[in-house]
Amino acid sequence: PAELTPLASALNGLLARLTQTLDAQRQFIADAAHELRTPLTAVRLQAEMAQRITTDEERAEALDTLRAGLTRASHLVEQLLAMARLDATSTTGRLESLDLLALAKQGVADYAAIADDRDLDLGLLPSDAVMVAGEPGELHTLLGNLIDNALRYTPTGGRVDVQVRRVGREAVLSVTDTGPGIPVKERERVFDRFYRGPHTAAPGSGLGLAIVKRIASRHQARIDLREGESGAGLQATVCLPIAP
């Protein structure tokens, strides 16, 4: 009957969306398993090698290598869990009025020890106090991934600058580094899950910028990648609506 046509159309649309969601979940699980296999295999081989070592010096070196491998595997698991949590819901939780500058200060403090250990200058440039509407945990994760990404790709002795500015009715959060930057033709692809550039040497999960883009989208924010102001490095900018 004609009166059932709208209902049938709605059900078909729902089934199509469910199928798409399930396909995406299956692909994510397959990709995650593939990405986890490499670091876990490396950790197993490093542990087996450590068992065969006889001198204290070689054993200490092997344990340092093993520790680094475990750190990489742990980071990947954390990124996978963050991505899974974002995929579980289509919208953010309850939005709160947040001081973006305070969030930036906390983000810099969180990564200060890591930057110092790598001989990198991580700091907060002169900034504006701006309030935005957001989910605190998600925005903290967004900034953390931007800083972490910048620190990973900036060579020893380099700089990573965080800044918050108010531009019209938007709050602009930027993280700028003095690393190698990202070629223009790759700047869209780096937001894809598990994508790593062909010349990427630094260890990473390939999920950091995918998480950033997902969170930005959930906050009706825009994200842009460009060269740093000096023409070198990379500047990642997130533009968020100012809280009403």
Secondary structure, DSSP 4 states (H G I P E B T S, - for coil): -GGGHHHHHHHHHHHHHHHHHHHHHHHHHHHHHHHHHHHHHHHHHHHHHHHH--SHHHHHHHHHHHHHHHHHHHHHHHHHHHHHHHHH-SS-S--EEEEHHHHHHHHHHHHHHHHHHTT-EEEE-S----EEEE-HHHHHHHHHHHHHHHHHHSPTT-EEEEEEEEETTEEEEEEEE-S----GGGTTGGGSTT---TT--S---S-HHHHHHHHHHHTT-EEEEE--TTSSSEEEEEEEEBP-
